[in-house]
Amino acid sequence: MSDAKKPARKRASPSAGRRVEKAGEAQLIKDSAGRLAITVPIRIKQRGRRKLVTLPSGERVAPKRPWDDAPTPMQLALARGHRWLAMLESGEAGSLREIADKEGVDNSYVSRMINLTCLAPDIVAAILDDTLPDHVTIFDLAVNPPRLWEAQRRLLEIIR
């Protein structure tokens, strides 16, 4: 039978038009075409750009996979700041403007990323472990951060 003569096939999704509002027990659903589907209500939490699947019991699903280790935007920003600071210290670049020209970014962006190199060690560890609260942004940490580590910690408490 040619493609033009094949009847159009509708795909009915058992979850179409349905929205899981809370986590609960798994359900077996039979759609209008007689197919069975198993639904498992889950919560998806955003952590940086990655998503974390949590079962109703609060347990994390799936072991770490190689692609789960992709750095978050906050981790990338911290790495950029340290790389650019190293360029300044080694003499590879003479100024922030020179780095900005080499990287094709704005001078103020370079300055903000270098500010991240002065964060308290526990805040840096939280960035690297991806355990900072979801609402803390690069902007919160990079734009005019307090110089004292204790003041930086208080700032994070205020942001919460």
N, CA, C and O of each residue as an XYZ file, in Angstrom:
640
protein
N       0.841     -1.174      0.000
C       0.000      0.000      0.000
C       0.890      1.243      0.000
O       1.835      1.311      0.786
N       0.621      2.203     -0.841
C       1.444      3.409     -0.909
C       1.137      4.321      0.272
O       0.102      4.197      0.926
N       2.064      5.239      0.525
C       1.898      6.163      1.649
C       0.652      7.025      1.518
O       0.027      7.374      2.519
N       0.287      7.369      0.282
C      -0.872      8.238      0.060
C      -2.164      7.529      0.412
O      -3.144      8.192      0.755
N      -2.204      6.190      0.339
C      -3.435      5.449      0.577
C      -3.552      4.941      2.002
O      -4.600      4.418      2.383
N      -2.495      5.083      2.800
C      -2.554      4.613      4.183
C      -3.493      5.499      4.988
O      -3.458      6.722      4.857
N      -4.329      4.891      5.816
C      -5.216      5.719      6.646
C      -4.406      6.463      7.702
O      -3.408      5.960      8.217
N      -4.858      7.650      8.002
C      -4.172      8.460      9.016
C      -4.352      7.784     10.372
O      -5.445      7.333     10.712
N      -3.277      7.721     11.131
C      -3.324      7.062     12.420
C      -3.235      8.098     13.529
O      -2.290      8.885     13.585
N      -4.209      8.090     14.393
C      -4.212      9.030     15.507
C      -3.480      8.413     16.684
O      -3.652      7.235     16.994
N      -2.677      9.211     17.320
C      -1.992      8.759     18.527
C      -2.686      9.374     19.723
O      -2.656     10.586     19.935
N      -3.301      8.518     20.484
C      -3.985      9.001     21.678
C      -3.088      8.780     22.881
O      -2.734      7.645     23.199
N      -2.736      9.823     23.525
C      -1.899      9.723     24.712
C      -2.788      9.669     25.937
O      -3.654     10.529     26.095
N      -2.605      8.690     26.808
C      -3.443      8.613     27.994
C      -3.276      9.808     28.911
O      -4.171     10.124     29.695
N      -2.134     10.473     28.818
C      -1.913     11.624     29.701
C      -2.272     12.948     29.035
O      -2.140     14.003     29.655
N      -2.729     12.909     27.772
C      -3.073     14.149     27.076
C      -4.194     14.863     27.815
O      -5.215     14.259     28.143
N      -4.006     16.113     28.069
C      -5.024     16.914     28.739
C      -5.054     16.698     30.248
O      -5.824     17.362     30.942
N      -4.257     15.810     30.760
C      -4.226     15.519     32.177
C      -3.014     16.175     32.827
O      -1.957     16.283     32.205
N      -3.158     16.601     34.041
C      -2.041     17.250     34.726
C      -1.917     16.664     36.127
O      -2.878     16.681     36.896
N      -0.753     16.155     36.455
C      -0.542     15.598     37.783
C      -0.335     16.757     38.738
O       0.594     17.549     38.582
N      -1.200     16.846     39.719
C      -1.103     17.965     40.642
C      -0.353     17.618     41.916
O       0.209     18.492     42.576
N      -0.350     16.330     42.258
C       0.422     15.952     43.426
C       0.927     14.534     43.237
O       0.340     13.750     42.492
N       2.009     14.212     43.909
C       2.595     12.879     43.802
C       1.694     11.894     44.538
O       1.082     12.231     45.552
N       1.623     10.691     44.021
C       0.790      9.667     44.643
C       1.171      8.305     44.124
O       2.306      8.096     43.696
N       0.235      7.371     44.154
C       0.472      5.999     43.727
C       0.486      5.887     42.203
O      -0.116      6.705     41.508
N       1.171      4.881     41.697
C       1.189      4.602     40.260
C      -0.200      4.127     39.843
O      -0.909      3.493     40.623
N      -0.576      4.437     38.618
C      -1.898      4.041     38.108
C      -1.746      3.369     36.759
O      -0.845      3.694     35.985
N      -2.647      2.419     36.480
C      -2.710      1.757     35.189
C      -3.908      2.352     34.460
O      -5.030      2.300     34.965
N      -3.679      2.917     33.273
C      -4.734      3.606     32.523
C      -4.883      2.941     31.164
O      -3.892      2.650     30.494
N      -6.113      2.703     30.766
C      -6.406      2.135     29.449
C      -6.994      3.254     28.595
O      -7.985      3.875     28.980
N      -6.381      3.515     27.428
C      -6.886      4.590     26.578
C      -7.970      4.061     25.645
O      -8.278      2.869     25.660
N      -8.547      4.942     24.835
C      -9.672      4.582     23.963
C      -9.291      3.563     22.890
O     -10.165      2.878     22.359
N      -8.012      3.451     22.566
C      -7.561      2.489     21.563
C      -7.250      1.133     22.195
O      -6.853      0.205     21.489
N      -7.421      1.002     23.503
C      -7.185     -0.257     24.169
C      -5.767     -0.445     24.669
O      -5.446     -1.500     25.216
N      -4.913      0.549     24.496
C      -3.535      0.445     24.968
C      -3.472      0.767     26.454
O      -4.268      1.550     26.973
N      -2.523      0.155     27.114
C      -2.331      0.390     28.539
C      -1.142      1.300     28.765
O      -0.143      1.233     28.048
N      -1.260      2.137     29.754
C      -0.161      3.010     30.134
C      -0.072      3.032     31.651
O      -1.085      3.016     32.351
N       1.152      3.068     32.141
C       1.367      3.180     33.576
C       1.849      4.595     33.847
O       2.816      5.053     33.239
N       1.188      5.276     34.741
C       1.622      6.620     35.114
C       2.199      6.568     36.527
O       1.649      5.920     37.418
N       3.294      7.250     36.705
C       3.917      7.356     38.018
C       4.070      8.836     38.322
O       4.888      9.511     37.698
N       3.297      9.352     39.270
C       3.404     10.777     39.593
C       4.766     11.084     40.212
O       5.185     10.436     41.171
N       5.439     12.065     39.658
C       6.750     12.478     40.143
C       6.786     13.988     40.243
O       5.979     14.688     39.631
N       7.720     14.471     41.012
C       7.981     15.896     41.067
C       9.299     16.152     40.368
O      10.243     15.381     40.535
N       9.385     17.216     39.592
C      10.622     17.568     38.913
C      11.084     18.903     39.454
O      10.372     19.903     39.365
N      12.271     18.913     40.012
C      12.821     20.138     40.583
C      13.905     20.668     39.676
O      14.720     19.905     39.157
N      13.916     21.960     39.486
C      14.952     22.595     38.668
C      16.150     22.914     39.548
O      16.017     23.574     40.578
N      17.308     22.446     39.140
C      18.573     22.741     39.817
C      19.503     23.283     38.752
O      20.084     22.522     37.978
N      19.643     24.583     38.711
C      20.408     25.169     37.612
C      19.628     24.894     36.336
O      18.449     25.235     36.248
N      20.259     24.293     35.364
C      19.557     23.918     34.148
C      19.197     22.442     34.125
O      18.550     21.976     33.187
N      19.604     21.708     35.139
C      19.300     20.287     35.187
C      18.017     20.052     35.958
O      17.610     20.879     36.774
N      17.385     18.926     35.698
C      16.182     18.567     36.417
C      16.462     17.354     37.282
O      17.193     16.451     36.874
N      15.890     17.328     38.461
C      16.070     16.249     39.398
C      14.720     15.585     39.611
O      13.758     16.253     39.991
N      14.631     14.291     39.374
C      13.382     13.563     39.553
C      13.355     13.020     40.972
O      14.300     12.369     41.420
N      12.260     13.296     41.677
C      12.097     12.849     43.047
C      10.813     12.035     43.150
O       9.758     12.478     42.696
N      10.896     10.860     43.737
C       9.722     10.019     43.939
C       8.851     10.607     45.042
O       9.317     11.449     45.810
N       7.583     10.173     45.133
C       6.712     10.700     46.197
C       7.303     10.522     47.588
O       7.014     11.315     48.484
N       8.122      9.501     47.785
C       8.740      9.276     49.091
C       9.865     10.261     49.379
O      10.361     10.324     50.504
N      10.275     11.035     48.367
C      11.366     11.977     48.518
C      12.698     11.405     48.066
O      13.718     12.094     48.099
N      12.692     10.147     47.646
C      13.915      9.476     47.209
C      14.289      9.907     45.798
O      13.424     10.049     44.934
N      15.607     10.118     45.566
C      16.110     10.466     44.232
C      16.122      9.225     43.354
O      16.358      8.115     43.830
N      15.866      9.425     42.074
C      15.819      8.319     41.129
C      17.093      8.280     40.299
O      17.700      9.321     40.047
N      17.490      7.123     39.886
C      18.556      6.872     38.918
C      19.932      7.248     39.448
O      20.117      8.316     40.031
N      20.877      6.370     39.239
C      22.252      6.689     39.610
C      22.809      7.754     38.683
O      22.239      8.044     37.631
N      23.928      8.330     39.085
C      24.562      9.353     38.241
C      24.940      8.770     36.901
O      25.476      7.666     36.808
N      24.655      9.525     35.876
C      25.039      9.133     34.524
C      26.092     10.121     34.047
O      26.185     11.219     34.596
N      26.886      9.768     33.045
C      27.944     10.688     32.590
C      27.413     12.058     32.194
O      28.079     13.064     32.440
N      26.249     12.121     31.597
C      25.733     13.419     31.151
C      25.129     14.226     32.290
O      24.792     15.395     32.102
N      24.984     13.618     33.485
C      24.502     14.368     34.642
C      25.582     15.273     35.215
O      25.286     16.166     36.009
N      26.829     15.051     34.821
C      27.939     15.814     35.374
C      28.229     17.101     34.610
O      29.263     17.731     34.831
N      27.335     17.493     33.720
C      27.539     18.746     32.981
C      27.516     19.901     33.982
O      26.661     19.935     34.867
N      28.436     20.835     33.851
C      28.483     21.944     34.809
C      27.258     22.856     34.688
O      26.707     23.046     33.604
N      26.856     23.403     35.814
C      25.745     24.342     35.834
C      26.247     25.710     35.377
O      27.456     25.943     35.369
N      25.358     26.611     35.000
C      25.789     27.959     34.619
C      26.581     28.660     35.733
O      27.524     29.403     35.459
N      26.191     28.419     36.979
C      26.910     29.035     38.102
C      28.336     28.472     38.183
O      29.278     29.223     38.434
N      28.501     27.173     37.975
C      29.831     26.567     37.998
C      30.683     27.077     36.839
O      31.874     27.338     37.012
N      30.079     27.221     35.662
C      30.806     27.756     34.511
C      31.264     29.191     34.760
O      32.382     29.566     34.406
N      30.390     29.988     35.374
C      30.739     31.382     35.673
C      31.909     31.441     36.649
O      32.818     32.255     36.480
N      31.892     30.594     37.656
C      32.983     30.547     38.624
C      34.296     30.144     37.934
O      35.347     30.728     38.198
N      34.225     29.151     37.059
C      35.427     28.710     36.330
C      35.950     29.817     35.423
O      37.160     30.032     35.349
N      35.059     30.518     34.734
C      35.483     31.642     33.882
C      36.191     32.696     34.706
O      37.247     33.192     34.312
N      35.619     33.040     35.846
C      36.225     34.051     36.710
C      37.631     33.661     37.117
O      38.539     34.492     37.075
N      37.826     32.411     37.511
C      39.163     31.961     37.917
C      40.127     31.924     36.733
O      41.303     32.258     36.881
N      39.635     31.519     35.558
C      40.502     31.491     34.378
C      40.934     32.897     34.005
O      42.099     33.131     33.685
N      39.989     33.838     34.048
C      40.319     35.209     33.676
C      41.242     35.860     34.703
O      42.121     36.639     34.334
N      41.057     35.554     35.970
C      41.955     36.080     36.995
C      43.368     35.522     36.784
O      44.354     36.245     36.928
N      43.458     34.237     36.443
C      44.764     33.628     36.165
C      45.427     34.291     34.957
O      46.649     34.444     34.938
N      44.648     34.686     33.955
C      45.200     35.384     32.787
C      45.803     36.718     33.205
O      46.864     37.104     32.714
N      45.128     37.423     34.110
C      45.643     38.709     34.601
C      46.927     38.499     35.407
O      47.917     39.202     35.208
N      46.896     37.519     36.321
C      48.045     37.293     37.203
C      49.277     36.803     36.449
O      50.404     37.120     36.828
N      49.069     36.033     35.385
C      50.200     35.493     34.631
C      50.756     36.484     33.613
O      51.838     36.269     33.065
N      50.031     37.560     33.357
C      50.473     38.544     32.374
C      49.997     38.220     30.965
O      50.319     38.940     30.020
N      49.227     37.131     30.816
C      48.672     36.786     29.504
C      47.737     37.887     29.011
O      47.621     38.130     27.810
N      47.078     38.541     29.953
C      46.229     39.687     29.619
C      46.626     40.826     30.548
O      46.934     40.609     31.719
N      46.615     42.045     30.010
C      47.036     43.189     30.788
C      45.911     43.895     31.514
O      46.157     44.656     32.450
N      44.675     43.652     31.092
C      43.543     44.350     31.708
C      42.255     43.559     31.477
O      42.213     42.620     30.682
N      41.209     43.967     32.195
C      39.898     43.346     32.003
C      39.386     43.608     30.585
O      38.767     42.739     29.971
N      39.644     44.791     30.081
C      39.211     45.135     28.720
C      39.860     44.211     27.687
O      39.218     43.786     26.727
N      41.136     43.910     27.899
C      41.845     43.016     26.975
C      41.226     41.607     27.001
O      41.067     40.974     25.957
N      40.885     41.132     28.190
C      40.222     39.823     28.305
C      38.874     39.868     27.607
O      38.519     38.949     26.868
N      38.128     40.930     27.840
C      36.809     41.066     27.217
C      36.918     41.046     25.703
O      36.105     40.411     25.031
N      37.916     41.734     25.159
C      38.118     41.746     23.701
C      38.471     40.353     23.188
O      37.952     39.921     22.159
N      39.359     39.640     23.905
C      39.752     38.285     23.501
C      38.571     37.321     23.535
O      38.432     36.468     22.658
N      37.721     37.461     24.553
C      36.606     36.533     24.753
C      35.344     36.949     24.013
O      34.406     36.161     23.893
N      35.314     38.169     23.521
C      34.132     38.651     22.815
C      32.950     38.916     23.730
O      31.796     38.720     23.347
N      33.248     39.365     24.949
C      32.195     39.690     25.913
C      32.384     41.125     26.398
O      33.371     41.782     26.068
N      31.430     41.592     27.178
C      31.476     42.945     27.709
C      32.466     43.035     28.876
O      32.620     42.085     29.643
N      33.122     44.169     28.997
C      34.090     44.416     30.061
C      33.460     44.226     31.445
O      34.092     43.667     32.342
N      32.226     44.687     31.620
C      31.579     44.579     32.932
C      31.267     43.113     33.274
O      31.263     42.737     34.446
N      31.009     42.293     32.255
C      30.759     40.864     32.484
C      32.033     40.198     33.024
O      31.970     39.401     33.960
N      33.168     40.523     32.440
C      34.448     39.980     32.917
C      34.657     40.389     34.372
O      35.057     39.570     35.199
N      34.390     41.631     34.678
C      34.561     42.136     36.035
C      33.670     41.378     37.023
O      34.114     41.011     38.111
N      32.425     41.149     36.640
C      31.498     40.430     37.532
C      31.953     38.986     37.751
O      31.879     38.486     38.874
N      32.415     38.315     36.712
C      32.850     36.918     36.857
C      34.109     36.836     37.725
O      34.270     35.882     38.487
N      34.994     37.815     37.618
C      36.186     37.830     38.472
C      35.790     38.078     39.926
O      36.476     37.611     40.837
N      34.700     38.801     40.157
C      34.210     38.991     41.529
C      33.900     37.655     42.198
O      34.022     37.533     43.417
N      33.502     36.655     41.416
C      33.160     35.346     41.981
C      34.374     34.655     42.603
O      34.219     33.750     43.423
N      35.576     35.074     42.220
C      36.788     34.441     42.764
C      37.041     34.853     44.211
O      37.893     34.264     44.876
N      36.324     35.845     44.703
C      36.521     36.332     46.070
C      35.448     35.809     47.029
O      35.330     36.303     48.150
N      34.671     34.822     46.602
C      33.609     34.296     47.465
C      34.193     33.425     48.574
O      35.273     32.851     48.435
N      33.454     33.343     49.672
C      33.859     32.512     50.807
C      33.984     31.053     50.359
O      33.235     30.603     49.491
N      34.921     30.322     50.945
C      35.139     28.927     50.533
C      33.892     28.047     50.624
O      33.685     27.194     49.761
N      33.063     28.235     51.642
C      31.864     27.412     51.762
C      30.837     27.745     50.685
O      30.087     26.868     50.258
N      30.794     28.997     50.242
C      29.893     29.382     49.154
C      30.394     28.788     47.840
O      29.598     28.309     47.032
N      31.713     28.817     47.623
C      32.302     28.193     46.431
C      32.012     26.695     46.434
O      31.661     26.125     45.401
N      32.159     26.055     47.602
C      31.871     24.621     47.710
C      30.405     24.337     47.375
O      30.101     23.349     46.708
N      29.496     25.202     47.838
C      28.079     25.023     47.531
C      27.810     25.177     46.035
O      26.958     24.481     45.482
N      28.531     26.083     45.381
C      28.393     26.229     43.922
C      28.882     24.966     43.234
O      28.208     24.440     42.348
N      30.046     24.476     43.633
C      30.618     23.296     42.991
C      29.810     22.031     43.268
O      29.729     21.148     42.415
N      29.212     21.940     44.455
C      28.384     20.780     44.806
C      26.956     20.927     44.294
O      26.155     19.998     44.396
N      26.643     22.088     43.748
C      25.294     22.403     43.256
C      24.270     22.300     44.391
O      23.192     21.730     44.222
N      24.629     22.863     45.549
C      23.734     22.831     46.700
C      23.261     24.219     47.131
O      22.613     24.367     48.167
N      23.588     25.230     46.330
C      23.060     26.567     46.633
C      21.541     26.530     46.444
O      21.050     25.794     45.588
N      20.800     27.300     47.218
C      19.355     27.348     46.995
C      19.045     27.780     45.558
O      19.781     28.570     44.967
N      17.956     27.255     45.009
C      17.594     27.508     43.614
C      17.427     28.988     43.285
O      17.695     29.406     42.159
N      16.990     29.777     44.252
C      16.691     31.185     43.982
C      17.932     32.082     43.968
O      17.833     33.246     43.581
N      19.087     31.574     44.375
C      20.320     32.372     44.351
C      20.853     32.387     42.922
O      21.040     31.335     42.311
N      21.094     33.570     42.399
C      21.529     33.708     41.007
C      22.980     34.184     40.929
O      23.562     34.637     41.915
N      23.533     34.068     39.746
C      24.881     34.587     39.505
C      24.904     36.083     39.804
O      25.868     36.589     40.379
N      23.850     36.784     39.416
C      23.746     38.225     39.644
C      23.871     38.537     41.136
O      24.560     39.484     41.516
N      23.200     37.739     41.989
C      23.248     37.966     43.434
C      24.673     37.895     43.974
O      25.043     38.654     44.869
N      25.465     36.984     43.428
C      26.818     36.767     43.948
C      27.883     37.604     43.261
O      28.891     37.947     43.878
N      27.675     37.939     41.989
C      28.744     38.569     41.205
C      28.683     40.091     41.175
O      29.704     40.740     40.946
N      27.529     40.664     41.397
C      27.413     42.121     41.321
C      27.638     42.716     42.705
O      26.819     42.563     43.611
N      28.764     43.393     42.841
C      29.121     44.095     44.069
C      29.004     43.216     45.321
O      28.288     43.576     46.255
N      29.695     42.071     45.353
C      29.605     41.218     46.545
C      30.338     41.849     47.718
O      31.306     42.582     47.518
N      29.891     41.576     48.938
C      30.621     42.073     50.112
C      32.037     41.493     50.120
O      32.259     40.376     49.652
N      32.980     42.247     50.648
C      34.374     41.790     50.673
C      34.622     40.768     51.774
O      35.436     39.859     51.613
N      33.921     40.919     52.887
C      34.115     40.002     54.012
C      33.262     38.746     53.819
O      32.101     38.825     53.419
N      33.856     37.592     54.108
C      33.147     36.330     53.902
C      31.902     36.235     54.784
O      30.875     35.711     54.355
N      31.991     36.736     56.004
C      30.832     36.690     56.901
C      29.683     37.512     56.325
O      28.525     37.106     56.420
N      29.990     38.657     55.731
C      28.962     39.500     55.109
C      28.361     38.787     53.887
O      27.169     38.926     53.613
N      29.178     38.030     53.161
C      28.657     37.261     52.027
C      27.668     36.203     52.512
O      26.626     35.990     51.891
N      27.995     35.549     53.612
C      27.092     34.531     54.176
C      25.784     35.169     54.632
O      24.708     34.608     54.424
N      25.879     36.345     55.255
C      24.659     37.050     55.682
C      23.819     37.441     54.470
O      22.591     37.373     54.516
N      24.480     37.852     53.383
C      23.759     38.207     52.154
C      22.952     37.018     51.655
O      21.800     37.184     51.253
N      23.532     35.818     51.672
C      22.812     34.628     51.238
C      21.620     34.346     52.138
O      20.581     33.893     51.658
N      21.751     34.603     53.431
C      20.627     34.417     54.355
C      19.513     35.414     54.058
O      18.335     35.071     54.154
N      19.872     36.636     53.701
C      18.878     37.662     53.368
C      18.135     37.288     52.095
O      16.922     37.471     51.997
N      18.870     36.765     51.123
C      18.260     36.400     49.836
C      17.245     35.289     50.020
O      16.255     35.235     49.290
N      17.468     34.396     50.985
C      16.554     33.267     51.216
C      15.225     33.801     51.608
O      14.297     33.029     51.852
